[in-house]
Amino acid sequence: MHEVISIAEACMTRYVHLRNCETGAIEHCFDDSDLCDEGQKDFWFMKVGERYECKILLFGRTLKPGEEIDEDCMLCRIIGPMEKLGLYNIIPVESGGSYYYISEKDAKNIDFTNEFIFDSSRRDLVQVDDIIAPKFLR
């Protein structure tokens, strides 16, 4: 469960700041769900102060052994089997007590038995309650 702290509007996307209700972690997420076809649902119903079940997709890459770790890096571990999100496959991971997802493509170099370092360049809001971001439906 996440609580919306703030929402900032931009030209093509929104920045949604969430607080994880279990861990207290603050998440800075992109919401580009407004880039949808007519009739598709987006995340514009979200309101500051309200709580929602959110899926956050991490974008980035796994670090190879010996690569330098920076502030965008997270120690992750896979916590379940691959799941479907609309038309795409995602993999649930845990980092610091918070749950995230990575794409099947970004997970291609993970050996699936150990923890791994993920260099996260961006976090996207991909599902809120039962609404899936439109780009995952096409």
N, CA and C of each residue as an Amber inpcrd file, in Angstrom:
protein
   414
   0.8580000  -1.1740000   0.0000000   0.0000000   0.0000000   0.0000000
   0.9040000   1.2370000   0.0000000   0.5370000   2.2270000  -0.8040000
   1.2890000   3.4820000  -0.8940000   0.3450000   4.6640000  -0.7030000
   0.8410000   5.6850000  -0.0390000   0.1000000   6.9290000   0.1250000
   0.7060000   7.9720000  -0.8060000  -0.1630000   8.7090000  -1.5070000
   0.3080000   9.7620000  -2.4030000   0.6960000  10.9750000  -1.5650000
   1.9610000  11.3960000  -1.7000000   2.4650000  12.5700000  -0.9830000
   2.2740000  13.8280000  -1.8120000   2.6150000  13.7310000  -3.0990000
   2.4460000  14.8750000  -3.9970000   2.3890000  14.3940000  -5.4300000
   1.8330000  15.2510000  -6.2770000   1.7620000  14.9910000  -7.7170000
   2.1840000  16.2700000  -8.4200000   3.1610000  16.1610000  -9.3060000
   3.6220000  17.3120000 -10.0790000   3.3590000  17.0450000 -11.5510000
   2.7450000  18.0130000 -12.2050000   2.4040000  17.8830000 -13.6190000
   3.5630000  18.3450000 -14.4990000   3.7540000  17.6810000 -15.6230000
   4.7280000  18.0880000 -16.6330000   4.0430000  17.9890000 -17.9950000
   4.7570000  18.2930000 -19.0460000   4.1460000  18.2900000 -20.3860000
   3.5910000  16.9250000 -20.7860000   4.4060000  15.8910000 -20.6950000
   4.0030000  14.5740000 -21.1910000   3.8160000  13.5320000 -20.0930000
   4.1180000  13.8780000 -18.8780000   4.0470000  12.8930000 -17.7940000
   3.7350000  13.6000000 -16.4880000   3.5240000  12.8350000 -15.4490000
   3.3870000  13.3890000 -14.1000000   4.4160000  12.7130000 -13.2180000
   4.7980000  13.3970000 -12.1670000   5.6950000  12.8490000 -11.1720000
   4.8620000  12.6160000  -9.9210000   4.7530000  11.3630000  -9.5250000
   3.9460000  11.0050000  -8.3650000   4.9030000  10.5570000  -7.2660000
   4.8180000  11.2270000  -6.1370000   5.6570000  10.8820000  -4.9870000
   4.7990000  10.0900000  -4.0150000   5.2740000   8.8940000  -3.7100000
   4.5220000   7.9640000  -2.8700000   5.3190000   7.6250000  -1.6140000
   4.5990000   7.3190000  -0.5510000   5.2250000   6.7960000   0.6670000
   4.7260000   5.3830000   0.8610000   5.6650000   4.4390000   0.9560000
   5.3200000   3.0570000   1.2270000   4.7930000   2.9940000   2.6600000
   3.5590000   2.5690000   2.8440000   2.9230000   2.5710000   4.1650000
   3.5440000   1.5530000   5.1220000   4.2270000   0.5420000   4.6020000
   4.8480000  -0.4670000   5.4680000   6.2690000  -0.0910000   5.8560000
   7.0460000   0.4280000   4.9000000   8.4720000   0.6880000   5.1590000
   8.7850000   2.1590000   5.3900000   7.8760000   3.0390000   4.9750000
   8.1320000   4.4740000   5.0620000   8.9820000   5.0030000   3.9220000
   9.4260000   4.1240000   3.0280000  10.2630000   4.5480000   1.8960000
   9.4960000   5.5060000   0.9850000  10.2020000   6.5220000   0.5160000
   9.6170000   7.4860000  -0.4110000   9.9950000   7.0810000  -1.8310000
   9.0190000   7.0010000  -2.7030000   9.2200000   6.6130000  -4.0960000
   8.8720000   7.7950000  -4.9990000   9.7650000   8.0970000  -5.9240000
   9.5420000   9.1470000  -6.9200000   9.2820000   8.4370000  -8.2390000
   8.0280000   8.4280000  -8.6670000   7.6180000   7.6380000  -9.8270000
   7.1200000   8.5130000 -10.9690000   7.3540000   8.0220000 -12.1820000
   6.7800000   8.6390000 -13.3720000   5.4080000   8.0250000 -13.6100000
   4.4690000   8.8540000 -14.0180000   3.1420000   8.3860000 -14.4200000
   2.8880000   8.9330000 -15.8150000   3.0280000   8.0630000 -16.8090000
   2.7010000   8.4950000 -18.1690000   1.4550000   7.7680000 -18.6780000
   0.5700000   7.4130000 -17.7500000  -0.6550000   6.6910000 -18.1040000
  -1.6190000   7.5490000 -18.9180000  -1.4130000   8.8620000 -18.9210000
  -2.2870000   9.7360000 -19.7040000  -2.0510000   9.5740000 -21.2100000
  -0.9360000   8.9710000 -21.5880000  -0.6410000   8.7210000 -23.0000000
  -1.3660000   7.4460000 -23.4020000  -2.6730000   7.5560000 -23.5320000
  -3.4850000   6.3750000 -23.7850000  -4.4680000   6.6350000 -24.9170000
  -5.0590000   5.5620000 -25.3980000  -6.0820000   5.6570000 -26.4270000
  -7.4110000   6.0080000 -25.7670000  -8.2870000   6.5630000 -26.5630000
  -9.6060000   6.9350000 -26.0480000 -10.2990000   5.7090000 -25.4530000
 -10.8630000   5.8810000 -24.2760000 -11.5720000   4.8060000 -23.6070000
 -10.7180000   4.0050000 -22.6340000  -9.3960000   4.1790000 -22.7030000
  -8.5330000   3.4800000 -21.7490000  -8.4520000   4.2770000 -20.4560000
  -8.2970000   3.5670000 -19.3500000  -8.2130000   4.2180000 -18.0460000
  -6.7780000   4.6330000 -17.7530000  -6.6360000   5.7280000 -16.9970000
  -5.3140000   6.1990000 -16.5820000  -5.3110000   6.3770000 -15.0670000
  -4.2370000   6.9740000 -14.5380000  -4.0940000   7.1180000 -13.0860000
  -4.4660000   8.5060000 -12.5840000  -5.1880000   9.2770000 -13.3620000
  -5.5220000  10.6420000 -12.9620000  -6.5250000  10.6970000 -11.8140000
  -7.0660000   9.5690000 -11.4190000  -7.9890000   9.5290000 -10.2730000
  -7.2460000   9.6350000  -8.9380000  -5.9220000   9.4420000  -8.9490000
  -5.1440000   9.4580000  -7.7090000  -5.1750000  10.8360000  -7.0690000
  -5.2900000  10.8600000  -5.7450000  -5.3600000  12.1190000  -5.0040000
  -4.3430000  12.1150000  -3.8620000  -3.7750000  13.2780000  -3.6040000
  -2.8320000  13.4400000  -2.5060000  -3.5220000  13.0660000  -1.1910000
  -2.8240000  12.2900000  -0.3640000  -3.3670000  11.8580000   0.9200000
  -4.1000000  10.5330000   0.8680000  -4.4360000  10.0580000  -0.3220000
  -5.1490000   8.7820000  -0.4580000  -4.1410000   7.6410000  -0.5830000
  -4.6100000   6.4140000  -0.2920000  -3.7680000   5.2180000  -0.3520000
  -4.2310000   4.2970000  -1.4680000  -3.2440000   3.6770000  -2.1330000
  -3.5200000   2.7930000  -3.2640000  -2.5430000   1.6190000  -3.2580000
  -2.9690000   0.5040000  -3.8340000  -2.0780000  -0.6190000  -4.1090000
  -1.3720000  -0.2770000  -5.4210000  -0.0550000  -0.1710000  -5.3840000
   0.7000000   0.2670000  -6.5600000   1.7620000  -0.7520000  -6.9360000
   1.9320000  -0.9250000  -8.2420000   3.0610000  -1.6830000  -8.7670000
   4.0050000  -0.6770000  -9.3980000   5.2870000  -0.7650000  -8.9890000
   6.3170000   0.1480000  -9.4680000   7.3350000  -0.6650000 -10.2580000
   7.5410000  -0.2710000 -11.5110000   8.4920000  -0.9480000 -12.3790000
   9.8110000  -0.1930000 -12.3610000  10.8920000  -0.9100000 -12.0730000
  12.2290000  -0.3330000 -12.0920000  12.8000000  -0.4420000 -13.4990000
  13.3590000   0.6390000 -13.9950000  14.0730000   0.6110000 -15.2710000
  15.5500000   0.7210000 -14.9710000  16.3480000   0.0020000 -15.7020000
  17.7840000   0.0700000 -15.4920000  18.4540000  -1.1870000 -15.9760000
  19.4840000  -1.6120000 -15.2130000  20.2380000  -2.7950000 -15.6120000
  20.8770000  -3.4270000 -14.3890000  21.1630000  -4.7070000 -14.5150000
  21.8910000  -5.3920000 -13.4450000  23.3780000  -5.0770000 -13.6030000
  24.0370000  -4.8970000 -12.4790000  25.4790000  -4.6440000 -12.5180000
  26.2340000  -5.9590000 -12.6420000  27.3100000  -5.9080000 -13.3690000
  28.2040000  -7.0610000 -13.4820000  29.1710000  -7.0230000 -12.2970000
  29.6940000  -8.1710000 -11.8980000  30.6680000  -8.1880000 -10.7940000
  31.8320000  -7.2240000 -11.0720000  32.1770000  -6.4480000 -10.0560000
  33.2880000  -5.5080000 -10.1810000  32.8940000  -4.1180000 -10.6380000
  31.6550000  -3.9440000 -11.1390000  31.2250000  -2.6070000 -11.5510000
  30.9930000  -1.7420000 -10.3200000  31.2090000  -0.4530000 -10.4880000
  31.0680000   0.4840000  -9.3750000  29.5990000   0.6760000  -9.0040000
  29.3440000   0.6960000  -7.7100000  27.9930000   0.9000000  -7.1830000
  27.8170000   2.3830000  -6.8820000  26.6890000   2.9630000  -7.3430000
  26.4090000   4.3730000  -7.0660000  25.0790000   4.4960000  -6.3210000
  24.6330000   5.7410000  -6.1160000  23.4220000   5.9730000  -5.3070000
  22.1360000   5.4610000  -5.9480000  22.1570000   5.1600000  -7.2520000
  20.9690000   4.6160000  -7.9210000  20.8820000   3.0940000  -7.8250000
  21.9070000   2.4740000  -7.2510000  21.9580000   1.0120000  -7.1710000
  21.1780000   0.4930000  -5.9680000  20.5560000  -0.6620000  -6.1610000
  19.7540000  -1.2910000  -5.1230000  20.1120000  -2.7730000  -5.0520000
  20.2120000  -3.2960000  -3.8360000  20.3750000  -4.7240000  -3.6590000
  18.9840000  -5.3460000  -3.7500000  18.7780000  -6.2220000  -4.7120000
  17.4580000  -6.8180000  -4.9560000  17.5390000  -8.3330000  -4.8820000
  16.3830000  -8.9140000  -4.6430000  16.2590000 -10.3640000  -4.7550000
  14.8880000 -10.6770000  -5.3420000  14.8490000 -11.6900000  -6.1660000
  13.5890000 -12.1150000  -6.7880000  12.7500000 -12.8060000  -5.7280000
  11.4640000 -12.4510000  -5.6660000  10.6020000 -13.0020000  -4.6050000
   9.4590000 -13.8580000  -5.1360000   9.4020000 -14.0440000  -6.4340000
   8.3270000 -14.8560000  -6.9830000   8.5350000 -15.1190000  -8.4540000
   7.6340000 -15.9190000  -9.0260000   7.7430000 -16.2360000 -10.4450000
   7.3320000 -15.0400000 -11.3190000   7.6820000 -15.1360000 -12.5750000
   7.3020000 -14.1140000 -13.5350000   5.7790000 -13.9580000 -13.5390000
   5.3200000 -12.7150000 -13.7000000   3.8860000 -12.4160000 -13.7450000
   3.5680000 -11.6970000 -15.0500000   2.3100000 -11.7300000 -15.4240000
   1.8380000 -10.9720000 -16.5780000   1.3120000  -9.6310000 -16.0930000
   1.6940000  -8.5710000 -16.7870000   1.1090000  -7.2450000 -16.5750000
   0.6230000  -6.8120000 -17.9390000  -0.6780000  -6.9340000 -18.1630000
  -1.1970000  -6.6880000 -19.4980000  -0.6020000  -7.6880000 -20.4580000
   0.1370000  -7.1950000 -21.4670000   0.7490000  -8.0530000 -22.4840000
   2.2140000  -8.3600000 -22.2100000   2.7470000  -7.9080000 -21.0800000
   4.1750000  -8.0100000 -20.8020000   4.4620000  -8.8840000 -19.5870000
   5.6680000  -9.4320000 -19.5510000   6.1170000 -10.2250000 -18.4140000
   6.9570000  -9.3490000 -17.4920000   6.6660000  -9.4420000 -16.1950000
   7.4350000  -8.7130000 -15.1860000   7.8170000  -9.6820000 -14.0700000
   8.8750000  -9.3320000 -13.3500000   9.3790000 -10.1910000 -12.2930000
   9.3600000  -9.4240000 -10.9720000   8.7150000  -9.9720000  -9.9360000
   8.6700000  -9.2840000  -8.6420000  10.0020000  -9.4020000  -7.9060000
  10.4590000  -8.2650000  -7.3650000  11.6970000  -8.2400000  -6.5890000
  11.4510000  -7.4610000  -5.3030000  12.3430000  -7.6830000  -4.3390000
  12.2920000  -6.9660000  -3.0620000  13.6200000  -6.2570000  -2.8700000
  13.5510000  -5.0480000  -2.3330000  14.7560000  -4.2980000  -1.9920000
  14.4310000  -3.4250000  -0.7870000  15.1740000  -3.5940000   0.2850000
  14.9740000  -2.7880000   1.4740000  13.5910000  -2.9040000   2.0800000
  12.9400000  -4.0410000   1.8860000  11.6000000  -4.2510000   2.4230000
  10.4900000  -3.7640000   1.5190000  10.8240000  -3.1110000   0.4180000
   9.8260000  -2.6280000  -0.5450000   9.7780000  -3.5680000  -1.7400000
   8.6150000  -3.6500000  -2.3580000   8.4080000  -4.5420000  -3.4980000
   8.3490000  -3.7370000  -4.7770000   9.0280000  -4.2580000  -5.7930000
   9.0940000  -3.6290000  -7.1070000   8.9520000  -4.7220000  -8.1540000
   9.0410000  -4.2850000  -9.4180000   9.0260000  -5.2200000 -10.5360000
  10.1030000  -4.7830000 -11.5190000  10.6630000  -5.7590000 -12.2210000
  11.5710000  -5.4530000 -13.3140000  11.0630000  -6.1940000 -14.5440000
  11.3710000  -5.6590000 -15.7060000  10.9030000  -6.2870000 -16.9410000
  11.6990000  -7.5490000 -17.2140000  11.1070000  -8.4070000 -17.9920000
  11.7830000  -9.6440000 -18.3950000  13.0910000  -9.3020000 -19.1100000
  13.0780000  -8.2590000 -19.9220000  14.2860000  -7.8350000 -20.6520000
  15.3870000  -7.3890000 -19.6890000  15.0350000  -6.5940000 -18.6810000
  16.0360000  -6.1090000 -17.7290000  16.5530000  -7.2250000 -16.8170000
  15.8280000  -8.3320000 -16.7490000  16.2240000  -9.4380000 -15.8740000
  17.0490000 -10.4980000 -16.5940000  17.3580000 -10.2900000 -17.8530000
  17.9920000 -11.3550000 -18.6410000  19.3570000 -11.7960000 -18.1140000
  20.0600000 -10.9400000 -17.3770000  21.3850000 -11.3020000 -16.8790000
  21.3920000 -11.7630000 -15.4190000  20.2330000 -12.0230000 -14.8490000
  20.1420000 -12.4410000 -13.4490000  20.1350000 -13.9650000 -13.4030000
  20.8800000 -14.5390000 -12.4630000  20.9370000 -16.0040000 -12.3970000
  19.7720000 -16.6100000 -11.5950000  18.8860000 -15.7820000 -11.0520000
  17.6570000 -16.2110000 -10.3870000  17.8630000 -17.0210000  -9.1140000
  19.0850000 -17.1120000  -8.6070000  19.2920000 -17.8440000  -7.3620000
  19.8620000 -16.9470000  -6.2770000  20.4790000 -15.8440000  -6.6410000
  21.1410000 -14.9870000  -5.6750000  20.5690000 -13.5800000  -5.7030000
  21.0250000 -12.8010000  -4.7540000  20.7160000 -11.3800000  -4.7850000
  21.5260000 -10.7400000  -5.9070000  21.0980000  -9.6100000  -6.3640000
  21.7920000  -8.9190000  -7.4350000  21.6960000  -7.4160000  -7.2120000
  22.6190000  -6.6880000  -7.8050000  22.6100000  -5.2260000  -7.7310000
  21.9490000  -4.7040000  -9.0010000  20.9430000  -3.8690000  -8.8300000
  20.2210000  -3.2880000  -9.9570000  20.4480000  -1.7860000  -9.9480000
  20.9300000  -1.2610000 -11.0560000  21.1560000   0.1750000 -11.2190000
  19.8810000   0.7610000 -11.7990000  19.0680000   1.3480000 -10.9410000
  17.7440000   1.8450000 -11.3310000  17.8220000   3.2920000 -11.7960000
  17.5520000   3.4990000 -13.0610000  17.5950000   4.8480000 -13.6210000
  16.2420000   5.5530000 -13.5480000  15.1830000   4.7860000 -13.3080000
  13.8440000   5.3770000 -13.3180000  12.8630000   4.3880000 -12.6910000
  11.7880000   4.9310000 -12.1230000  10.7110000   4.1090000 -11.5640000
   9.3960000   4.5820000 -12.1710000   8.6520000   3.6500000 -12.7140000
   7.3650000   3.9730000 -13.3370000   6.2260000   3.3240000 -12.5790000
   5.1690000   4.0750000 -12.4270000   3.9340000   3.5550000 -11.8690000
   3.2510000   2.7760000 -12.9950000   3.0750000   1.4580000 -12.8300000
   2.5340000   0.6400000 -13.9120000   1.1670000   0.0340000 -13.5920000
   0.8000000   0.0300000 -12.3160000  -0.5400000  -0.4150000 -11.9470000
  -0.9290000   0.2580000 -10.6490000  -2.1690000   0.7480000 -10.6030000
  -2.7330000   1.3460000  -9.3960000  -4.0700000   0.6540000  -9.1540000
  -4.1720000   0.0230000  -7.9910000  -5.3230000  -0.8320000  -7.6820000
  -5.4960000  -1.8160000  -8.8430000  -6.6250000  -1.8240000  -9.5290000
  -6.8000000  -2.7820000 -10.6250000  -6.6080000  -2.1550000 -12.0080000
  -6.1190000  -0.9210000 -12.0660000  -5.9090000  -0.2210000 -13.3400000
  -4.4600000  -0.4090000 -13.7920000  -4.2860000  -0.9620000 -14.9890000
  -2.9600000  -1.1710000 -15.5780000  -2.6580000  -0.0140000 -16.5190000
  -1.4150000   0.4830000 -16.4700000  -0.9960000   1.5640000 -17.3720000
  -1.2610000   1.1410000 -18.8130000  -1.8880000   2.0200000 -19.6070000
  -2.2760000   1.6700000 -20.9750000  -1.1500000   1.1390000 -21.8670000
   0.0770000   1.6280000 -21.6720000   1.1600000   1.1770000 -22.5590000
   1.4450000  -0.3250000 -22.3890000   0.9930000  -0.9370000 -21.2950000
   1.1930000  -2.3560000 -21.0860000   0.0450000  -3.1880000 -21.6680000
  -0.9260000  -2.5130000 -22.2470000  -2.0780000  -3.1840000 -22.8290000
  -2.0270000  -3.2120000 -24.3500000  -0.9540000  -2.6420000 -24.9380000
  -0.8450000  -2.6410000 -26.3920000   0.4170000  -3.3150000 -26.8520000
